[in-house]
């Protein structure tokens, strides 16, 4: 008896000790193969110093969600629980803004005005189809600031399951990016180059507004190079990145030397270059045609020395964005979306963080980029589809071609490079050359730096309607949203090494779904199996048990 009491006492003490230790020690274990619930270091850094509540309202709530989006809600909730476990100031709520019929219309209008547009979904359950509306957004508020966090990652042609898979993979980046906007002060400076007839401000307004959420932005003209190039270079070196958006006037040698030395001093650059003079708007004339001619920007030797060459040819492809034209006469005319080979839709299979899980990017009158052999590391970011042909210039471009059927046999040039990342120690364009002006501390070799060359200036150009800039990448005629803005933002983030957030995009998460069609087709079979099979097994067990029992005790 004493021994039993002793064992019981030891057990009680052990249980008390285990409970005490478990209250003092907290640990979470991620047993998933892809470590989807293990937050990256970059994501943890965004919440490490938060000392006041961040209130997150998630609108991904509702009873009539399709199963795929219920999965997205669950993944969002679990991710926010991980953030909250790391910092208790992360507080989140799930809200259904259209649950109450009395306030439904007002809530939809208010959310839409704030930029939280609803999404219409097709719901297929038990073989029946219906429609549902959701708001795939979250609002995060911190110290009187609020940011919008998108929860759905659109991709052209994706099914709802693929849409949710892309979105789940994007969730950690979306929330970490939102927290970073709220908690991290701006540090880096971007110069938008002027003076070589780049795009007007209204045509780059949407993208400039977007990067203005992360960085300081200012225009920078190179006009002062003619009078005081040294001082211009000194001023330019105070910036971390330059963006030249579709220049149309040639650069002087003095301007090129200033830009070259900016690179030698470690400056980053994003070049959006048109090697062909051709605008889609110039086709909307009585003849419906115009001539595409080469555009000399005096940058050929500039990029050649760095390891790239933009060829003055047009990329024409069968995998392209449509052009919308009014077909017919008078009151009988109708707008139609017609194949337009000069608007390539570019993508890539690369897992590079700039383009990983990226929607297709729309180009207009793009040019091919050749990469040249030197010590610079080159990464092709975007390419045209394999069914591509190259057209030399000068060339007459006419809208009449939309009425003619294209022969796939003519499109044999294969994938063409449209955007290339260059990284490394760049050799100066003016090394071993006579310089256009004296530079006392000029460099012939750069510190490690980066630049991106894109062979089209229109990918940064937003539409302007009634003098109001529209969203970059959105086609108001087809309702499609292309990946232009996200691609350019990722490019800028990567060039500026922005807190490592860009690397979160490389995280691969596999999401499995049930086949709804197969469920509907085999529903009855599995119901019968689940109901009858246990009864059959139970009856069989009873029969065998009684048989053995009778045989054993028969004598």
VENZI-V718915 format. One record per helix or strand of 2 or more residues. SS is the DSSP state (h for helix, s for strand). FROM is the first residue (numbers start at 1). TO is the last residue. Records with the same first field share a line. If there is no record, write none. Layout:
SS=FROM-TO / FROM-TO
//
This chain:
h=2-24 / 41-47 / 67-86 / 104-113 / 160-183 / 201-203 / 205-211 / 225-236 / 253-264 / 280-283 / 300-306 / 330-332 / 399-403 / 408-410 / 458-460 / 484-495 / 501-506 / 516-553
s=54-58 / 90-94 / 119-125 / 128-134 / 137-142 / 145-150 / 189-194 / 216-221 / 241-245 / 268-272 / 276-277 / 289-294 / 308-310 / 313-317 / 323-327 / 334-338 / 344-347 / 361-362 / 369-371 / 377-383 / 388-392 / 395-398 / 417-424 / 449-454 / 464-465 / 468-469
//
